[in-house]
């Protein structure tokens, strides 16, 4: 998960700026005989999306895919809202961005039910996607509207050098909340300015950053966020309060902080950092062999909230949809898929790719990827609702004051009441 936040339809007023700032580039030749597809995505050159699209165009002379890169999920969502509201003829055929947005996107542009294409294409089987990834892409009415393409999650990074200095086993990270506190108390050094551990959300200024983390910890404590149909909230529980106070009690005790120094983990100012698996390359470059990684501890058992991005196809005519389907399938070929997985620190979501010998060799040589793969065994997912971003806005509004001393139970109950009254039974 990268930083994400909801952008309201009020953003329509900046349509002129958006269309100017987000112009795409054209790959391949401009032969008029080629069918042109618009691909809107938010990985761009950092994961070779532009080069891979070029390669696809070169190998498929009947199609020309125009790749438009957006530097964040929010900007891509904004562009979709603006183009739909303005009735613009410029819209995407294929969309690729965060896993919380399929149903949001389907409320803006109708998405293709991919079950129809799986039924006609025996080379690509939907049942070969793990259940947690299927849930993200299934609309409330049962349509399969997106494919979870690469998965990430939060993991526990730790500094082996600090562990050694504090008498902790550098090869044994904490396994639960109790051990996290025990390790953090040994690591914390006020005079040296070293914190025991940091949550991921303290580095993320979006409400979704906190929501993602708190939801996982609530589930790890035995709670639920929504009922099984995502119709009514279910977080008015002691587990939700415990998940919040796990962090706020650490702030009070001084073993963690809501306002960490810049680059605290890289600079040796915290012994442990909950962070996205996509940070592995950055942290490894800084710490080298002193970088340790473990499954993100839950209260008793881990329950990491899966992140990652989805491919979606916008409903149009059958020719465009079929060409878009072939383009999406291309990203699941081993050569392309594993290339992106390496660049972004993600694991495949499609079983045949996970069983690929090249991937298995890479997995065996990469500690972080092994932890991600292990984490998927207990992974959870966020609500599949078009108004999901509103949920985390409400939750964060009520919970943020708790970081600075407000009552945790009262905040959870107030958040629950507002979510139930405004979003329940939708």
ZAMARGU-4260 file (C-alpha; in steps of 0.2 Angstrom, whole numbers, plus 5000, padded with zeros to 4 digits):
<rodrens>
0) 5000/5000/5000 | 5006/5017/4995 | 4998/5032/5003 | 4980/5034/4998 | 4966/5046/5002
5) 4949/5049/4995 | 4946/5064/4984 | 4928/5070/4983 | 4919/5075/4967 | 4922/5093/4972
10) 4938/5091/4963 | 4929/5093/4946 | 4933/5112/4947 | 4951/5108/4944 | 4948/5098/4928
15) 4958/5109/4917 | 4974/5107/4928 | 4972/5088/4929 | 4970/5086/4910 | 4985/5097/4908
20) 4996/5089/4921 | 4992/5070/4917 | 4995/5069/4899 | 5000/5051/4894 | 5013/5046/4881
25) 5010/5035/4866 | 5020/5019/4863 | 5023/5011/4847 | 5020/5017/4830 | 5004/5028/4826
30) 4997/5017/4812 | 4978/5021/4811 | 4975/5003/4808 | 4979/4999/4825 | 4966/4998/4839
35) 4971/5011/4852 | 4968/5007/4871 | 4971/5019/4885 | 4980/5012/4900 | 4979/5022/4916
40) 4991/5016/4930 | 5001/5022/4945 | 5017/5011/4944 | 5026/5020/4929 | 5044/5020/4926
45) 5049/5014/4944 | 5042/4997/4939 | 5046/4998/4920 | 5027/4999/4916 | 5032/5011/4902
50) 5045/4999/4895 | 5034/4984/4897 | 5019/4993/4888 | 5032/4997/4874 | 5037/4979/4873
55) 5018/4973/4872 | 5015/4986/4858 | 5030/4979/4848 | 5024/4961/4850 | 5006/4965/4845
60) 5006/4976/4830 | 4987/4975/4829 | 4985/4986/4846 | 4993/5002/4852 | 4992/5004/4871
65) 4994/5022/4877 | 5001/5022/4894 | 4996/5036/4906 | 5006/5036/4922 | 4999/5044/4939
70) 5011/5046/4953 | 4998/5041/4966 | 4982/5032/4968 | 4973/5048/4973 | 4978/5057/4957
75) 4972/5043/4947 | 4955/5042/4956 | 4954/5061/4954 | 4956/5059/4935 | 4943/5046/4934
80) 4931/5057/4944 | 4934/5072/4933 | 4933/5063/4916 | 4917/5055/4921 | 4909/5071/4928
85) 4914/5081/4913 | 4907/5068/4901 | 4924/5067/4893 | 4927/5056/4878 | 4944/5053/4886
90) 4943/5038/4897 | 4953/5022/4901 | 4951/5005/4894 | 4962/4997/4907 | 4965/5004/4925
95) 4978/4999/4937 | 4978/5005/4955 | 4975/5001/4974 | 4965/4986/4979 | 4953/4997/4989
100) 4946/5005/4974 | 4938/4992/4963 | 4920/4995/4969 | 4924/5014/4970 | 4929/5014/4952
105) 4914/5003/4947 | 4903/5017/4954 | 4912/5029/4942 | 4914/5019/4926 | 4905/5002/4924
110) 4918/4988/4925 | 4918/4972/4915 | 4913/4956/4923 | 4928/4946/4921 | 4919/4930/4924
115) 4914/4930/4906 | 4932/4930/4900 | 4938/4917/4912 | 4923/4906/4905 | 4930/4908/4888
120) 4949/4907/4892 | 4954/4890/4899 | 4972/4896/4899 | 4969/4908/4914 | 4959/4902/4929
125) 4951/4913/4942 | 4951/4899/4955 | 4970/4900/4954 | 4969/4916/4963 | 4970/4914/4982
130) 4953/4917/4991 | 4959/4933/5000 | 4963/4941/4983 | 4947/4935/4975 | 4937/4944/4989
135) 4945/4961/4985 | 4939/4960/4966 | 4922/4953/4969 | 4908/4966/4969 | 4893/4965/4981
140) 4882/4958/4966 | 4895/4944/4963 | 4903/4951/4948 | 4922/4949/4947 | 4927/4967/4942
145) 4946/4967/4945 | 4961/4956/4947 | 4973/4958/4962 | 4990/4957/4953 | 5004/4959/4966
150) 5002/4958/4984 | 5011/4967/4998 | 5008/4969/5017 | 5016/4976/5032 | 5030/4967/5040
155) 5042/4970/5055 | 5059/4976/5050 | 5072/4977/5064 | 5090/4982/5067 | 5101/4967/5071
160) 5115/4978/5077 | 5103/4987/5090 | 5096/4969/5095 | 5114/4963/5098 | 5119/4979/5108
165) 5103/4977/5119 | 5106/4958/5122 | 5092/4952/5110 | 5094/4938/5098 | 5096/4946/5081
170) 5088/4931/5073 | 5073/4930/5083 | 5060/4945/5081 | 5045/4946/5092 | 5030/4936/5089
175) 5016/4945/5098 | 5011/4961/5106 | 5018/4956/5123 | 5035/4952/5115 | 5035/4968/5105
180) 5033/4978/5122 | 5046/4967/5130 | 5059/4970/5116 | 5055/4989/5115 | 5058/4992/5133
185) 5075/4984/5131 | 5079/4994/5116 | 5072/5011/5121 | 5085/5024/5126 | 5079/5041/5130
190) 5097/5049/5132 | 5102/5042/5115 | 5086/5046/5107 | 5082/5028/5102 | 5064/5022/5102
195) 5059/5004/5104 | 5047/5003/5089 | 5037/5013/5077 | 5021/5010/5069 | 5019/5012/5050
200) 5005/5025/5051 | 5016/5037/5060 | 5025/5039/5044 | 5010/5041/5033 | 4999/5057/5034
205) 4984/5049/5027 | 4969/5042/5036 | 4970/5026/5027 | 4988/5023/5033 | 4981/5022/5051
210) 4965/5013/5046 | 4975/4999/5037 | 4986/4996/5052 | 4972/4997/5065 | 4960/4985/5056
215) 4973/4972/5055 | 4977/4973/5074 | 4959/4973/5078 | 4957/4956/5069 | 4973/4949/5077
220) 4965/4953/5094 | 4949/4943/5089 | 4938/4957/5083 | 4930/4961/5067 | 4928/4977/5057
225) 4912/4973/5047 | 4900/4959/5046 | 4902/4945/5033 | 4893/4955/5020 | 4901/4971/5023
230) 4884/4978/5027 | 4886/4983/5045 | 4901/4989/5055 | 4906/4977/5069 | 4921/4986/5078
235) 4912/4991/5093 | 4922/4979/5103 | 4936/4977/5116 | 4947/4970/5102 | 4946/4987/5093
240) 4950/4997/5108 | 4965/4985/5112 | 4971/4988/5094 | 4971/5006/5097 | 4979/5006/5114
245) 4993/4995/5109 | 5000/5010/5101 | 4994/5024/5112 | 5000/5015/5128 | 5017/5014/5120
250) 5017/5032/5116 | 5013/5036/5135 | 5026/5024/5141 | 5039/5032/5129 | 5044/5016/5119
255) 5036/5023/5104 | 5031/5040/5097 | 5018/5048/5086 | 5031/5060/5079 | 5047/5051/5075
260) 5063/5059/5069 | 5065/5059/5050 | 5072/5042/5043 | 5072/5036/5061 | 5074/5017/5056
265) 5088/5020/5043 | 5097/5032/5055 | 5097/5019/5069 | 5084/5029/5080 | 5072/5015/5082
270) 5075/4996/5084 | 5060/4990/5076 | 5049/4998/5062 | 5032/4991/5055 | 5033/4995/5037
275) 5027/4990/5020 | 5036/4976/5012 | 5040/4988/4997 | 5053/4996/5009 | 5064/4981/5008
280) 5076/4988/4995 | 5078/5005/5004 | 5081/4997/5021 | 5093/4984/5014 | 5103/4997/5005
285) 5105/5007/5022 | 5107/4993/5034 | 5114/4979/5024 | 5117/4963/5034 | 5110/4972/5050
290) 5093/4972/5042 | 5081/4959/5050 | 5063/4955/5045 | 5049/4945/5053 | 5030/4943/5051
295) 5021/4958/5058 | 5016/4952/5076 | 4997/4952/5081 | 4991/4951/5098 | 4991/4932/5098
300) 4991/4928/5079 | 4996/4939/5065 | 4982/4946/5053 | 4991/4957/5041 | 4980/4967/5029
305) 4984/4963/5011 | 4989/4977/5000 | 4993/4979/4982 | 4985/4984/4965 | 4971/4978/4954
310) 4969/4978/4935 | 4951/4983/4929 | 4943/4984/4912 | 4931/4998/4908 | 4915/4992/4899
315) 4915/4997/4881 | 4912/4987/4865 | 4917/4969/4864 | 4932/4972/4852 | 4940/4984/4865
320) 4936/4973/4880 | 4944/4958/4872 | 4959/4967/4867 | 4960/4974/4885 | 4958/4957/4892
325) 4973/4951/4882 | 4983/4965/4888 | 4979/4962/4906 | 4984/4943/4904 | 5001/4949/4897
330) 5005/4955/4915 | 5002/4938/4922 | 5015/4930/4911 | 5030/4924/4922 | 5043/4935/4913
335) 5033/4951/4916 | 5025/4947/4932 | 5041/4942/4941 | 5050/4957/4934 | 5038/4969/4942
340) 5038/4959/4959 | 5057/4961/4961 | 5056/4979/4957 | 5042/4983/4970 | 5045/4970/4983
345) 5028/4960/4981 | 5023/4942/4980 | 5012/4935/4966 | 4994/4932/4969 | 4991/4919/4956
350) 4996/4901/4961 | 5005/4896/4944 | 5017/4911/4946 | 5020/4907/4964 | 5025/4890/4959
355) 5037/4896/4945 | 5055/4889/4947 | 5062/4907/4944 | 5051/4914/4958 | 5055/4900/4970
360) 5074/4903/4968 | 5072/4921/4971 | 5061/4918/4986 | 5074/4906/4993 | 5087/4920/4992
365) 5076/4935/4999 | 5072/4935/5018 | 5059/4949/5015 | 5050/4939/5002 | 5050/4924/5012
370) 5041/4933/5026 | 5028/4941/5014 | 5024/4923/5007 | 5022/4917/5025 | 5011/4932/5030
375) 4999/4927/5016 | 4994/4912/5026 | 4985/4923/5038 | 4981/4938/5027 | 4965/4948/5029
380) 4957/4960/5017 | 4948/4977/5019 | 4929/4980/5015 | 4923/4978/4998 | 4912/4994/4997
385) 4912/5009/4985 | 4911/5020/5000 | 4926/5012/5009 | 4937/5028/5009 | 4923/5037/5019
390) 4924/5023/5032 | 4942/5027/5036 | 4939/5046/5035 | 4926/5044/5049 | 4937/5032/5060
395) 4952/5043/5059 | 4943/5058/5063 | 4937/5051/5080 | 4953/5041/5084 | 4966/5054/5080
400) 4963/5063/5097 | 4967/5047/5106 | 4985/5049/5101 | 4986/5065/5111 | 4976/5059/5127
405) 4958/5057/5123 | 4949/5041/5129 | 4951/5026/5117 | 4934/5017/5121 | 4924/5033/5119
410) 4933/5036/5102 | 4929/5019/5096 | 4911/5020/5101 | 4909/5037/5093 | 4917/5031/5077
415) 4906/5015/5077 | 4890/5026/5079 | 4894/5037/5065 | 4899/5023/5053 | 4883/5014/5057
420) 4872/5029/5055 | 4879/5035/5039 | 4885/5019/5031 | 4876/5004/5039 | 4864/4994/5028
425) 4870/5001/5012
</rodrens>
